């Protein structure tokens, strides 16, 4: 199982094989966030061969990202039905097959369906289960684990872009796509690592009366949880403006008279700062005094990111743009390190698969609205300042809303009397579930499928693992 020694009591191991899971999650996160941006290095060659414009090529990355975010509920259903490891293995094969098939494309539609839809779906089926499994292996060290896993995004983006350029120069875009498809098979190896955490005692499964399944394939009831609702609204506002400055930064710098090479290096500055900021912020959020207030730390990161955009909207000199990149990379890395930790803390490990799928769907809608709208405004106004003001306002508003709404929710939760048998800090949907899902548990018959019980982070209650028996739902 790896180093770490025997576990004491019931709970995530916070080490041992969990470090291997963390490494796999680092790789998967890097592919999921870095790959859609890295394929843009092939766009010029694709435009020449297909006789298309840049906007037509940009749809490849847009479709890939839309699949990554928009298929969240589908991934949640598959994970709850089949478990994390099978879903990730299939996802790795789909992601690889999409790029391999794209290397034979002769029409844009074929490129959209292969590199866009198929590869995007494969990445989605890897990304979400890896985060779920990370939450099952880490509790006390979970903020640090989330920060380290999130660092995969800037690391892989920094590596995949120059790699793609080298492949393009040596083998053309068709050969490059073929080799990148082979590279994506590493997602299958990451999926194989995702075995369920070991339990200290007999493995249990739910035995509800009347044959009613204990776990729903997609727990939409989590939407009634006030903490989840606050987080979902925050993510929607955040996604409207968070990615816009990074997308427009290079063209903005070129319009300001910055040489092409120096303008491209600005994104590298953002990436380098981001690489350091994510694990550092994860370690900071894991401190005993700060972890109970991680939602406020997340709102502070959003506010800092929004204010950075607003204060740098009129930056024209190269020095001012470098300063913007450092501040933006720092706040952007903080947001990336904390976003999933806040969701895990809000809904708990047992509701996280469904909550993550629904949040990603909400984020997909915002991503489809924000950056394209910003691009149209730039085309219409020929002015980047208004875009930075708009994006910064949206992200800052998300931070303010998160802080105010979280404070109101916490106060109302503290004022309300706790339900019998639950802690005073339990969420609304956890109280409801505690009343309806209190059936006795029975041990699994010899030779039958096993379902591992893991604790809810922060409590001593056990919840079934994602490696559910097929058909159990």
Beta strands, then each sheet from edge to edge (+ up, - down):
strand 1: 204-206
strand 2: 441-443
strand 3: 453-455
strand 4: 462-464
sheet 1: 1+ 2-
sheet 2: 3+ 4-
end
